[in-house]
Amino acid sequence: PSPPQHHQSMSTMKTSSRLLLALGTATTTAFQPLLRLRPYTQTAPFTTTTTSTSLSSASDDDKEYDYDLLVIGGGSGGVRASRIASGYGAKVALLESRLTHGIKPEYSAIGGTCVNVGCVPKKLMVFASRYPGEIKEMEGYGWKGATEGTFDWKVFLENKNQEITRLNNVYQNFVLKNAGVEVIEATGSLASPNSVSVHTTATGETSLVTAKNILIAVGGWPFKPDIPGIEHAITSNEIFYLEEQPKRIVVVGGGFIALEFASIMDGLGSDVTLMYRGDLFLRGFDGDMRNHLKEEMENNSGIDVKFNTDPKEISKKDDGTLIVVDQDGNELECDAILYATGRKGKIDGLGLDKAGVTTEGTFIPVDDYSRTNVPSVYAVGDITDRIALTPVALMEGHRLSDTLFGGKDRPVDHEYVASTVFTTPEIGTVGYSEEDAAAKFGDIDVYKNRFRAMKHSFPKSETYSLFKLIVDSKTQRVVGCHVATDGAGEMVQGVAIAIKMGATKEDFDNTIGIHPTSAEELVTMRTPSYYYRGGVKTDTLE
């Protein structure tokens, strides 16, 4: 029901270090066990009372295991699941191949894609990229002589690396170890439904451990098509470790990761060309938001947007320059080409066949309790190909541990998931797009307004905001909110609470706006712009 969205892990993310710390290190006393618990040091296997809502593995409850829960993958979902399970008294171990970031070929480390090569470093890049735009508008407010200066890529990367290293340490030594989780720098592959071969990173040694429950949370990996010269292309992994900022960069893709990096590199001063094989990017998002971002990119950025364009070959000259050739034979020179054309699941080497776990392509299908076809094996996060967003993985991991070890009945909930596209301007969204709402509900009322925000009035910048609400006509429930403006992500997070709780249009109307803000538009739109009846759009009602 929600629009397709990504990881990374990469779109609704917590970039404040203090907020990350608070989320990751909430004391385990907040998750007091509802069932009989045993101390962490006790060796007897953890057992739960069997209820109609409890999940139970196919294994004999009386059998001795090394662990109650063994987690393969130290990303968002795996870390959350292990910490919550340990808080309930389960004996938990977590396997992650690296505990510090930046080591090829993994790139990622403890904390997962989001912390290492996704949400966090990307948002730091977003911050850096927006300062030139702020400076350009200063003269309109009376500031004279301000210039953009020169961006120092190396200084940024040094500071970024220090911050990610700090977060690696926080996850390993505070979030997990303080919660009683055993952290092992190793990879894991299933040997059976209840055993895992552990391959220790430092020594290369392999050992076999058993677990009553196994959780796979290894995440995803950038996909690159098989075209001549693809080895010269980079992805969202390598961009964070380039020694030099590319002066000219081609970004390939039409999803939010591609658009975000196009905006980032444009803001940092690179010449950016965006190539997308389709007619319009951000497929699956609200149509008005897609078109609005297209107009803003074309009118207010230096990005050369090329739709219906698909690279077919990449070659490298002796001086390091890359030549990109599209399907029509057009050539373009650049210093780097970044592919953001989707992600695949990291199932290689997991030994899923040995445990009998079913896969679909490179992903692992699961039910609403994140359980695979094998009762003792579970999977959360990007590897399951549900909604690839960090907070979604957190929710999936948390609810799994609540159900397995807390005696609660907590299936996953993927409806009304908010997200943000960190382009310039940002797009914040929660709920149904106009197109999906019309198809699902039939009768909807659409409220929207496009205007220039007050901040941009003095500089006379021709940049515009777009606000939109989708209302189910029968119930008057607000089923969609879409915003394109400065700070849309911060704004929509609050709105998402109301929409998730079932707020109606009257609830919005009864809310006093904060003036003067752009956000007050959400509670002041009184007249629908148009309607749908029986799934058919109409400007007026008889």
C-alpha positions in Angstrom: 0.0 0.0 0.0 2.8 2.4 0.5 4.9 3.8 -2.3 8.0 1.7 -3.2 11.0 3.0 -1.3 14.6 2.1 -0.4 17.2 1.4 2.1 19.1 2.1 3.1 18.4 1.8 4.1 19.2 5.1 2.2 15.8 7.6 2.7 14.3 8.1 6.1 17.3 8.2 8.3 18.5 9.5 11.6 21.5 11.7 10.9 22.0 13.4 14.2 24.6 11.5 16.1 22.9 12.0 19.4 19.6 10.8 17.9 21.3 7.7 16.5 22.8 7.1 19.9 19.5 7.5 21.7 17.7 5.2 19.3 20.3 2.6 19.4 21.1 2.6 23.1 17.7 2.8 24.8 18.1 0.8 27.9 16.9 -2.7 27.8 14.8 -2.1 30.9 12.4 -0.4 28.5 11.7 -3.8 27.1 10.8 -5.7 30.3 10.1 -9.4 29.6 6.5 -10.5 29.8 7.4 -14.1 30.2 9.8 -16.2 32.3 13.3 -15.0 31.7 16.7 -16.4 32.6 19.9 -14.4 33.3 22.1 -13.8 30.2 24.8 -16.0 31.7 22.6 -19.0 32.3 23.4 -21.8 29.8 20.0 -23.5 29.7 18.1 -22.8 26.5 15.6 -20.0 26.6 12.0 -21.2 26.3 8.7 -19.3 25.8 5.2 -20.2 26.9 3.3 -21.5 23.9 0.3 -19.4 23.1 -1.9 -18.9 20.1 0.1 -15.8 19.1 3.6 -17.2 19.7 5.9 -18.3 17.0 7.7 -21.6 17.6 10.4 -23.4 15.7 10.0 -26.9 14.4 12.9 -27.9 16.8 12.4 -29.7 20.1 12.1 -27.0 22.8 14.1 -29.2 25.2 17.1 -29.4 22.9 20.2 -27.6 24.0 21.5 -24.9 21.6 24.5 -22.6 21.8 22.3 -19.6 21.3 18.6 -18.8 21.5 19.1 -16.4 18.6 21.9 -16.2 16.1 21.8 -13.1 13.8 23.7 -13.0 10.5 24.3 -9.4 9.6 24.9 -6.3 11.8 22.8 -3.8 10.0 19.7 -2.0 11.3 17.3 -4.9 11.4 19.9 -7.4 12.9 21.1 -5.0 15.5 17.6 -4.1 16.7 16.4 -7.7 16.8 19.5 -8.9 18.7 19.3 -6.0 21.3 15.6 -6.5 21.9 15.9 -10.3 22.2 18.8 -9.9 24.6 16.7 -7.5 26.7 14.1 -10.3 27.1 16.8 -12.6 28.4 17.6 -14.6 25.3 21.2 -15.6 24.6 22.1 -13.8 21.4 25.1 -13.7 19.1 25.5 -11.4 16.1 27.8 -12.0 13.2 29.2 -9.1 11.1 32.1 -9.5 8.7 33.7 -6.2 9.7 33.5 -4.0 12.8 35.1 -1.0 11.1 34.0 0.6 7.9 35.8 1.3 4.6 37.5 -2.1 4.1 37.1 -3.5 0.6 35.3 -5.4 -0.6 32.6 -5.1 2.1 32.6 -1.3 2.4 29.9 -1.7 5.0 30.5 -2.8 8.6 28.7 -3.0 12.0 25.7 -0.7 11.7 25.0 -1.8 8.2 24.5 0.0 4.9 22.7 3.0 6.6 25.5 3.9 9.0 28.5 3.1 6.7 27.5 3.7 3.0 23.9 4.9 3.1 21.7 7.1 5.2 24.2 8.7 7.5 27.1 9.6 5.2 24.6 10.5 2.4 22.7 12.9 4.6 26.0 14.5 5.7 26.7 15.0 2.0 23.3 16.5 1.6 24.1 19.1 4.3 27.3 20.0 2.6 25.7 20.3 -0.8 23.1 22.8 0.3 25.3 25.6 1.6 26.0 27.1 -1.8 22.3 27.5 -2.4 21.9 29.3 1.0 24.8 31.6 0.2 23.3 32.5 -3.2 20.2 33.9 -1.6 22.0 35.9 1.1 22.3 39.1 -1.0 18.5 39.3 -1.2 18.5 39.7 2.6 21.1 42.4 2.6 24.3 40.3 3.0 27.0 41.7 0.7 30.1 39.9 -0.6 29.2 36.4 0.4 30.7 33.8 -1.9 30.5 30.0 -2.1 34.2 29.5 -1.6 35.8 26.2 -2.5 34.6 22.8 -1.4 37.4 20.6 0.0 36.4 17.0 -0.8 39.3 15.5 1.3 38.4 17.4 4.4 34.8 16.3 4.1 35.8 12.7 3.7 38.1 12.9 6.7 35.4 14.2 8.9 32.9 11.8 7.5 35.2 8.8 8.2 35.8 10.0 11.8 32.1 10.1 12.4 31.3 6.7 10.9 34.2 5.2 12.9 32.7 6.7 16.0 29.3 5.2 15.2 30.9 1.7 14.5 32.3 1.8 18.0 29.0 2.9 19.5 27.1 0.0 17.8 29.7 -2.6 18.8 30.6 -1.5 22.3 27.6 0.3 23.6 24.4 -0.7 21.7 25.2 -4.4 21.5 27.7 -5.4 24.1 26.1 -3.4 26.8 22.8 -5.2 26.0 24.5 -8.5 26.5 24.8 -9.4 22.8 27.9 -11.4 21.8 29.4 -9.6 18.7 31.6 -11.8 16.5 33.6 -10.4 13.6 32.7 -13.2 11.1 30.5 -14.3 8.3 27.9 -17.0 8.6 26.4 -19.6 6.3 23.6 -22.0 7.2 24.6 -25.7 7.7 21.2 -26.8 8.7 17.9 -25.2 10.0 19.5 -24.9 13.4 23.3 -24.6 12.7 25.6 -22.0 11.2 29.2 -22.3 9.9 31.0 -19.3 11.4 33.9 -18.0 9.3 36.1 -15.8 11.5 37.4 -12.7 9.7 40.7 -12.3 11.5 41.8 -15.9 11.4 39.9 -17.5 8.6 38.9 -20.4 10.9 35.5 -22.0 10.7 33.4 -23.4 13.5 29.9 -24.7 13.8 27.4 -23.2 16.2 23.8 -24.1 16.9 20.8 -21.8 17.5 17.2 -22.4 18.2 16.4 -19.4 16.0 18.4 -18.0 13.1 17.9 -14.5 11.7 19.2 -13.5 8.3 19.7 -9.7 8.1 22.5 -9.3 5.6 20.9 -6.5 3.6 21.3 -5.6 -0.1 24.0 -4.7 -2.6 24.0 -2.2 -5.5 23.1 -3.8 -8.9 25.1 -3.0 -12.0 24.0 -4.2 -15.5 26.2 -6.4 -17.6 27.3 -4.0 -20.3 30.8 -3.5 -21.8 33.0 -1.4 -19.5 30.7 -1.7 -16.5 33.9 -2.3 -14.4 34.6 1.4 -14.7 31.4 2.4 -13.0 31.0 3.1 -9.3 27.9 2.7 -7.0 26.7 4.2 -3.8 29.4 2.2 -2.0 32.4 3.7 -3.7 31.2 7.3 -3.9 32.0 7.7 -0.2 35.6 6.7 -0.7 36.7 8.4 -3.9 40.0 10.1 -3.4 39.1 13.0 -5.6 35.8 14.7 -6.3 34.8 14.0 -10.0 34.5 17.3 -11.9 32.1 15.6 -14.3 29.8 12.8 -13.2 27.1 10.8 -14.9 24.4 9.3 -12.6 22.4 6.5 -14.1 19.0 5.6 -12.6 15.6 7.0 -11.8 15.0 6.0 -8.2 15.6 8.2 -5.1 19.2 7.1 -4.7 20.1 8.3 -8.2 18.2 11.6 -7.7 19.8 12.2 -4.3 23.3 11.8 -5.6 22.6 13.9 -8.6 21.4 16.7 -6.3 24.4 16.2 -3.9 27.1 16.3 -6.6 25.4 19.3 -8.3 25.4 21.2 -5.0 29.1 20.3 -4.4 30.0 21.8 -7.7 30.4 18.9 -10.1 28.9 18.9 -13.6 26.1 16.3 -13.4 24.3 14.4 -16.1 21.4 12.3 -15.0 20.5 9.4 -17.4 17.2 7.5 -16.9 15.8 5.0 -19.4 12.2 5.9 -18.6 10.0 8.9 -19.3 9.9 10.2 -15.7 11.8 9.3 -12.6 10.6 8.2 -9.1 8.3 5.6 -10.4 5.8 4.6 -7.7 5.7 8.1 -6.1 2.9 10.5 -6.5 2.7 11.9 -10.1 2.5 15.5 -9.1 5.6 15.2 -6.9 7.5 13.5 -9.7 6.7 16.3 -12.2 7.3 19.0 -9.6 10.8 17.7 -8.9 11.5 17.4 -12.7 10.6 21.1 -13.1 12.7 22.2 -10.1 15.7 20.2 -11.3 15.4 21.6 -14.8 14.8 25.2 -13.7 16.9 25.5 -10.5 19.8 23.2 -10.7 22.7 22.5 -13.0 21.7 18.9 -13.6 21.4 17.9 -17.2 18.4 15.5 -17.1 18.3 13.0 -19.9 15.1 10.9 -20.0 14.8 7.8 -22.3 18.5 7.5 -22.2 20.3 4.2 -21.3 24.1 3.7 -21.4 25.1 0.7 -23.5 28.9 1.0 -23.3 31.6 2.6 -21.1 35.2 3.0 -22.2 38.2 4.5 -20.5 40.8 6.7 -22.2 44.5 6.7 -21.3 44.1 9.9 -19.2 41.4 8.3 -17.1 38.5 10.0 -18.8 35.4 7.9 -19.2 33.3 7.8 -22.4 29.7 6.8 -22.0 27.8 5.7 -25.1 24.0 5.6 -25.0 21.5 3.5 -27.0 21.5 5.9 -29.8 25.3 6.1 -30.1 25.6 9.5 -28.4 28.9 9.9 -26.5 29.5 11.8 -23.3 32.8 12.3 -21.5 33.0 12.2 -17.7 35.3 11.6 -14.8 33.0 9.1 -13.0 29.8 7.2 -13.7 27.6 6.2 -10.8 25.0 3.5 -11.2 22.0 3.6 -9.0 19.7 1.2 -10.8 18.4 -0.9 -8.0 19.7 -3.3 -5.4 19.8 -7.0 -5.0 19.8 -9.2 -1.9 23.2 -10.4 -0.5 22.3 -14.1 -0.6 25.6 -15.4 -2.0 27.4 -17.6 0.5 24.6 -17.9 3.0 24.1 -21.7 2.4 20.3 -21.2 2.2 19.9 -24.4 0.2 21.5 -26.5 3.0 18.8 -25.4 5.4 16.1 -25.6 2.7 15.3 -21.9 2.7 13.3 -20.8 -0.3 14.5 -17.8 -2.3 12.9 -15.6 -5.0 15.7 -14.2 -7.2 18.2 -12.8 -4.8 15.7 -12.2 -2.0 14.2 -14.3 0.8 10.3 -14.4 0.9 8.9 -14.2 4.4 5.4 -14.1 6.1 4.0 -11.3 8.2 6.1 -12.5 11.1 9.4 -12.4 9.0 9.5 -16.2 9.0 10.8 -18.1 6.0 9.5 -21.4 4.8 11.8 -23.0 7.4 10.2 -22.4 10.9 13.5 -21.8 12.7 14.9 -19.3 10.1 13.8 -15.7 9.9 14.8 -12.7 7.7 14.3 -9.0 8.0 15.4 -5.9 6.2 16.4 -5.4 2.6 17.1 -9.1 2.0 13.3 -9.7 2.1 12.5 -7.2 -0.6 9.6 -5.5 1.3 10.2 -1.8 1.9 14.0 -1.2 1.8 14.2 1.6 4.4 16.2 1.7 7.7 13.3 2.4 10.0 11.3 -0.4 8.4 14.1 -2.9 9.1 14.2 -1.6 12.7 10.5 -2.2 13.0 10.7 -5.7 11.5 13.6 -6.7 13.8 11.9 -5.3 16.8 8.6 -7.0 16.2 10.2 -10.3 15.5 12.0 -10.3 18.9 8.8 -9.1 20.6 7.0 -12.1 19.2 9.7 -14.7 19.6 10.9 -13.7 23.1 8.4 -11.3 24.5 5.2 -13.3 24.3 3.6 -10.6 22.0 1.7 -11.0 18.7 3.4 -8.4 16.6 3.3 -9.0 12.8 5.0 -6.4 10.6 3.1 -3.3 9.5 4.1 -1.7 6.2 1.1 0.6 5.7 1.5 4.4 6.0 5.3 4.3 6.1 6.8 7.8 5.8 9.8 8.5 3.7 11.8 11.4 2.2 13.7 11.9 -1.0 16.7 14.1 0.0 16.9 16.0 -3.2 16.7 19.8 -3.5 13.9 20.5 -2.8 13.1 17.5 -0.6 10.0 15.3 -1.1 8.3 14.0 2.0 5.6 11.4 1.6 3.4 9.2 3.7 0.5 7.0 2.6 -1.1 6.6 -0.8 -0.3 8.5 -4.0 -3.2 10.1 -5.9 -3.0 7.3 -8.5 -2.9 4.4 -5.9 -5.6 6.1 -3.7 -8.0 6.5 -6.7 -7.5 2.8 -7.6 -8.0 1.6 -4.0 -10.7 3.8 -2.6 -12.5 4.9 -5.8 -13.8 8.1 -4.3 -11.2 10.6 -3.1 -10.8 14.3 -2.6 -7.5 15.9 -3.6 -6.2 19.1 -2.0 -3.1 20.7 -3.3 -1.3 24.1 -3.5 1.8 25.3 -5.3 3.5 28.5 -4.0 6.8 30.2 -3.5 7.9 29.8 0.2 8.5 33.0 2.1 12.2 32.3 2.5 12.7 32.6 -1.2 10.7 35.8 -1.7 13.4 38.4 -0.9 16.0 36.7 -3.2 13.2 36.3 -5.8 14.2 32.7 -6.4 12.0 30.9 -8.8 11.7 27.8 -6.6 8.4 26.5 -5.6 6.8 24.3 -2.9 4.0 21.8 -3.5 1.7 20.5 -0.8 -0.9 17.8 -1.3 -3.4 15.9 0.8 -5.4 12.8 -0.4 -8.7 12.2 1.4 -10.9 9.1 1.3 -14.3 10.7 0.5 -16.4 8.1 2.3 -14.6 8.2 5.6 -12.9 11.6 5.3 -9.7 9.9 6.5 -6.5 11.5 5.2 -4.8 8.6 3.3 -2.0 10.5 1.7 0.3 13.5 2.3 2.9 14.6 -0.2 5.1 17.6 0.3 7.9 19.1 -1.9 9.7 21.9 0.0 12.6 22.8 2.1 12.8 20.5 5.1 9.9 18.2 3.9 11.3 15.2 5.8 11.2 16.9 9.1 7.7 18.2 8.4 6.2 14.9 7.2 7.5 12.9 10.1 5.0 14.7 12.4 2.2 14.4 9.9 2.8 10.7 9.6 1.9 10.2 13.2 -1.5 11.8 12.6 -2.1 9.8 9.4 -1.1 6.5 11.0 -3.5 7.2 13.8 -6.4 7.7 11.3 -6.8 11.5 11.3 -9.6 12.9 9.2 -9.6 16.0 7.1 -11.7 17.6 9.9 -8.9 16.8 12.4 -6.5 18.6 10.1 -8.9 21.6 9.7 -9.4 21.8 13.5 -5.7 22.1 14.0 -4.4 25.6 14.4 -1.6 26.4 12.1 1.8 27.8 13.0 2.3 31.1 11.3 4.3 32.1 9.3 5.4 28.6 8.1 5.0 26.6 4.9 3.8 23.7 7.0 0.6 25.6 8.0 -0.6 24.9 4.4 -1.4 21.4 5.6 -4.2 22.7 7.9 -5.4 25.5 5.8 -6.4 23.9 2.5 -10.2 23.9 2.7 -11.4 23.3 -0.8 -10.6 20.3 -2.9 -8.7 21.0 -6.1 -10.5 18.1 -7.8 -12.2 14.8 -7.0 -12.3 11.1 -8.1 -15.6 9.3 -8.2 -15.6 5.6 -9.0 -11.9 6.0 -9.9 -12.6 8.7 -12.5 -11.2 12.2 -12.1 -13.7 15.1 -12.1 -13.1 18.8 -11.4 -16.5 19.4 -9.9 -19.3 17.5 -8.2 -22.9 17.9 -9.3 
